[in-house]
């Protein structure tokens, strides 16, 4: 009796998957700026090195997320963190 892949997922993997589900259903505009930043960070740290197609998809999605963050800042004002 084997456990499915979701049982082996880390908390970050589950969070990344949940955010990706929103993107698949609503596009990047379905996420708040904070969620966009979090998904960007999670994707940057995820290694798809063995799967070239997944790596290309990751790069394309990161570009879309960056553009959505830029558009959000243009619309609602720049919210870059100053620390």
Number of C-alpha atoms within 10 A of each C-alpha: 3 5 7 8 7 9 9 10 12 10 9 12 15 14 15 19 15 13 19 18 12 14 18 11 9 11 13 22 16 14 19 13 19 10 15 22 16 15 24 20 13 16 18 13 9 13 11 15 10 8 9 10 10 13 15 13 12 18 13 11 18 18 13 17 22 15 13 19 24 15 15 16 14 11 9 9 10 12 11 7 5 4 3
